Amino acid sequence: MRNLDLAPLWRSTVGFDRLFDLLDESARWVGEDNYPPYNIERTGEDHYQISLALAGFTLDEIAITAEQNVLTVEGRKAEKGEHHYLYQGISARPFRRVFNLADYVEVKGATFEGGLLKIDLVREVPEAMKPRRITINAGSGNQQLEHKKAA
């Protein structure tokens, strides 16, 4: 499917602008460079991990930035002297990988070991945003809030 027509959805929804923008952007990513390779893993109910294969990079050559629902990982090899390669199969090109994060997903930490950069993410929904059950009292106009996890 080459063209995604979102017009019917725009007419019948309110407040989903960000979602439609993400869908529109993803349609343009088809020809994007796939370097560096990465995995996105769900490690728990609200826990995620992004792993990037960064063989040949050091900690000083990698930068991670998290800001307002966007996680950016960038890398640039430092030029160290002159090399005379007979064959160079390990890529040393600069990269920039951008991940769009859902609301309330926060970066909790990152580790770099054995050429793999692992970024831990957690979705922490504030208590005020969690669903709550409202009990109804007969007779009086007062409502009581009962905090229970909704199904």
C-alpha positions in Angstrom: 0.0 0.0 0.0 1.7 3.2 -1.2 -0.8 5.9 -0.3 -2.5 6.0 3.1 -5.6 8.2 3.0 -6.3 9.5 6.5 -9.1 11.9 5.4 -11.9 9.7 6.8 -10.2 9.5 10.1 -9.6 13.2 10.3 -13.3 13.9 9.9 -14.4 11.6 12.7 -11.8 12.0 15.4 -10.7 14.8 17.7 -7.2 15.1 19.4 -5.5 12.3 17.4 -3.3 14.7 15.5 0.0 13.3 16.9 -1.0 9.8 16.0 -1.8 10.7 12.4 1.4 12.6 12.1 3.3 9.5 13.3 1.5 7.3 10.7 2.2 9.8 8.0 5.9 10.0 8.9 6.2 6.2 9.1 5.0 5.9 5.4 8.0 8.1 4.4 10.6 5.9 6.3 10.3 3.0 3.8 13.6 4.0 2.0 15.4 5.0 5.2 18.9 3.7 6.0 18.7 0.8 8.4 22.0 1.6 10.2 22.6 0.8 13.0 20.5 -2.3 13.4 18.3 -2.4 16.5 15.7 -4.3 18.5 12.8 -3.1 20.5 11.8 -5.5 23.2 9.0 -5.6 25.8 10.6 -6.8 29.0 7.5 -6.4 31.3 4.0 -5.0 31.3 5.3 -1.4 31.3 9.0 -2.0 30.6 10.8 -1.8 27.3 14.3 -2.0 26.0 15.9 -0.7 22.8 19.1 -2.5 21.8 21.4 -1.0 19.1 24.4 -2.9 17.6 27.2 -0.4 17.7 30.3 -2.5 17.1 33.5 -0.3 16.9 32.0 2.7 18.8 33.1 3.8 22.3 31.1 5.6 25.0 32.6 8.9 24.0 31.4 8.6 20.5 27.7 8.0 21.4 25.1 10.6 22.5 21.6 9.8 23.8 19.0 12.6 24.1 15.5 12.3 25.5 13.1 15.2 25.1 9.3 15.4 24.9 8.3 12.0 23.5 11.4 11.7 21.3 14.5 9.6 22.0 17.6 10.3 19.8 20.7 8.2 19.6 23.6 9.7 17.7 27.1 8.4 17.0 30.2 9.8 15.3 33.5 8.0 15.1 36.5 10.1 16.2 39.2 10.2 13.6 42.3 8.7 15.2 45.3 8.7 12.9 45.6 7.3 9.5 44.7 3.7 8.8 45.5 1.6 5.8 42.7 -1.0 5.7 42.9 -4.0 3.3 39.2 -4.5 4.0 36.9 -2.5 6.2 33.7 -4.4 7.1 33.0 -2.7 10.4 31.0 0.4 9.6 32.3 3.6 11.1 29.9 6.0 9.5 28.0 8.6 11.6 24.4 7.8 12.4 21.3 9.4 14.0 18.4 7.1 15.0 15.2 8.7 16.3 12.5 6.9 18.3 9.1 8.4 19.0 7.9 7.5 22.5 4.3 7.2 23.7 3.0 9.5 26.4 4.4 8.8 29.9 7.3 6.7 28.5 10.5 7.7 30.2 14.2 6.7 29.7 15.4 5.0 32.9 18.9 4.2 32.0 21.4 3.0 29.4 24.2 0.5 29.3 26.9 -0.2 26.7 28.6 -3.6 26.8 30.0 -5.9 24.2 29.1 -3.5 21.3 25.4 -3.3 22.3 23.8 -0.2 23.6 20.8 -1.0 25.7 18.3 1.7 26.6 15.7 0.9 29.3 12.3 2.6 29.1 9.4 2.6 31.5 5.8 3.8 31.0 4.7 5.5 34.2 1.2 6.8 34.0 0.5 9.4 36.8 -2.1 8.4 39.4 -4.4 11.2 38.3 -4.5 9.8 34.8 -5.2 6.2 35.7 -8.8 4.9 35.4 -10.7 4.9 38.7 -14.1 3.5 39.7 -16.7 5.9 41.0 -19.2 4.6 43.5 -22.7 5.9 43.4 -24.5 6.7 46.7 -28.3 6.4 46.8 -30.2 9.4 48.1 -27.5 12.0 48.5 -25.9 14.0 45.7 -22.3 13.2 46.9 -20.1 11.0 44.9 -17.2 9.1 46.4 -14.1 8.1 44.5 -12.8 4.7 45.0 -9.3 4.1 43.6 -9.3 0.6 42.0 -7.5 -0.6 39.0 -10.0 -0.7 36.1 -10.2 -3.8 33.9 
